[in-house]
Amino acid sequence: MSLNYEQNAADEQFARSHKAVSLSDDDESEGPAESTSARNQEPHASKSPREYYDEPGGKGEGSGGDDQEEQETEAAGGAANTHVVAHHYNELKEAGRKDRQKSKIFFMRNFNNWIKSQLINEYMSQIKQNKRMGDALRVLDMCCGKGGDLLKWEKAAISHLICTDIAEVSVEQCQRRYQDILQRAEKSKFANKFTAEFFACDSTLVRLRERYKDPSLQLNLVSCQFAFHYCFESMAQADCMMRNAAECLKPGGFFIATMPDAYEIIRRLRAAGSDARRFGNDVYSIEFDCETDPLPLFGAKYQFHLEGVVDCPEFLVHFPTLVKLGRKYGLQLLRRSTFADYYKESLPHGRHLLQRMSGLESVQPQRCENDEQYTHVRNFQGSQRSRTLGTLSKSEWEAATLYLVCAFKKCKNTWDTNGKPLFEFDD
Ligand SMILES: C[S@@+](CC[C@H](N)C(=O)[O-])C[C@H]1O[C@@H](n2cnc3c(N)ncnc32)[C@H](O)[C@@H]1O
């Protein structure tokens, strides 16, 4: 099976976005950020993946009424790595504030957190614009980890949150954080209180809806941050995870995600040399563990290492396949943007938050003169060499730009005579 993971060169010019910005509004040196998001873009694969998504596991299509137990057994059959991932995240110790500040990726982690905030705010505001006063706002945080997004949900004034993750230790910690937020909220007149439920489970193997307190509940938003790629171990797992993302969403609701950009990963792998299996820098590395020429559609496995926080197997997400799986469950792609492009697009309205979240490092001009990690700032400064600029180190920027954001909308459906949903896509 041969697949094209190479993206249109015009779309992905890493170097183009690799520059520093001033964090102040009055910076006239920076023109308005251009909107470069690749909406609805669907890079072509050399072989149509249709046969792999139409009937996962050779079963009938549809988001309900199928043989649930058989599907789960089948998904479990291909899932050789989920316990390794669960073990890794269960064992991961949360660094204290001081250690975090000393980390080489302190700013990059804040930057990533800011990207998530922008994405959540963008789609929550659309939901709020279309909802009636008094309507509930329900969110699923799929692969929630230790609850890094809880404050974002509080700020978004949601009414109910479902948090789930494969790592029990993380779910427990997430639940404790929620209790702390709730206690604080009880003491404040203005805080946004919301109800929440928590459970540990593998979203690539289990139908989440059956674990909800109310399995008939309808969600406004599903968020899966830095985790969807784990399901691309096998087709059955990807299918299960996508169904989990889609099936409880209301028509008009959104599924949003951040994940590694397979095109960028493969571009860097190829750039590392024709026989290369590994590339990276002093903060991250990627080492392939599978045939890389040709690459498989599912199970394109690599070991990902990120300074102090990740060291476990991951899988390339073949984006056109993701889009097609989404459509199977009524999800229409709204946007696919690299982090570099989303950053440029979000900067005009997100600048203050980026500053508050310490998403960029303030770098003095002298530092750029002899530090390899900041040569891009030197280039950007041009005539304004005396100004302090906000940036990421070269290594952090290289790691951050491995990712993309994407968003899907759940479409309305009618039913055919066999009880299969017929989705009303508007593209
Ligand atoms: C990089 S962390 C991201 C956590 C959180 N979403 C965030 O943005 O802070 C990836 C998370 O995905 C979870 N995960 C990985 N595979 C999973 C699976 N099959 N089912 C559920 N959660 C999974 C991990 O346990 C981990 O908490």
The ligand as a Gaussian input file, in Angstrom:
#p B3LYP/6-31G(d) Opt

LIG

0 1
 C       -0.296000      14.763000      25.084000
 S       -1.500000      14.266000      26.215000
 C       -2.729000      15.548000      26.045000
 C       -3.615000      15.712000      27.241000
 C       -4.650000      16.840000      27.147000
 N       -5.579000      16.650000      26.066000
 C       -3.945000      18.170000      27.006000
 O       -4.033000      18.802000      25.932000
 O       -3.335000      18.612000      27.976000
 C       -2.262000      12.907000      25.395000
 C       -3.326000      12.244000      26.227000
 O       -3.995000      11.269000      25.428000
 C       -4.316000      10.189000      26.276000
 N       -4.562000       9.010000      25.444000
 C       -3.692000       8.370000      24.632000
 N       -4.268000       7.305000      24.045000
 C       -5.550000       7.273000      24.476000
 C       -6.654000       6.419000      24.227000
 N       -6.531000       5.383000      23.424000
 N       -7.831000       6.668000      24.847000
 C       -7.946000       7.722000      25.689000
 N       -6.924000       8.565000      25.987000
 C       -5.743000       8.356000      25.371000
 C       -3.088000      10.062000      27.164000
 O       -3.311000       9.302000      28.318000
 C       -2.774000      11.520000      27.438000
 O       -3.405000      11.982000      28.596000

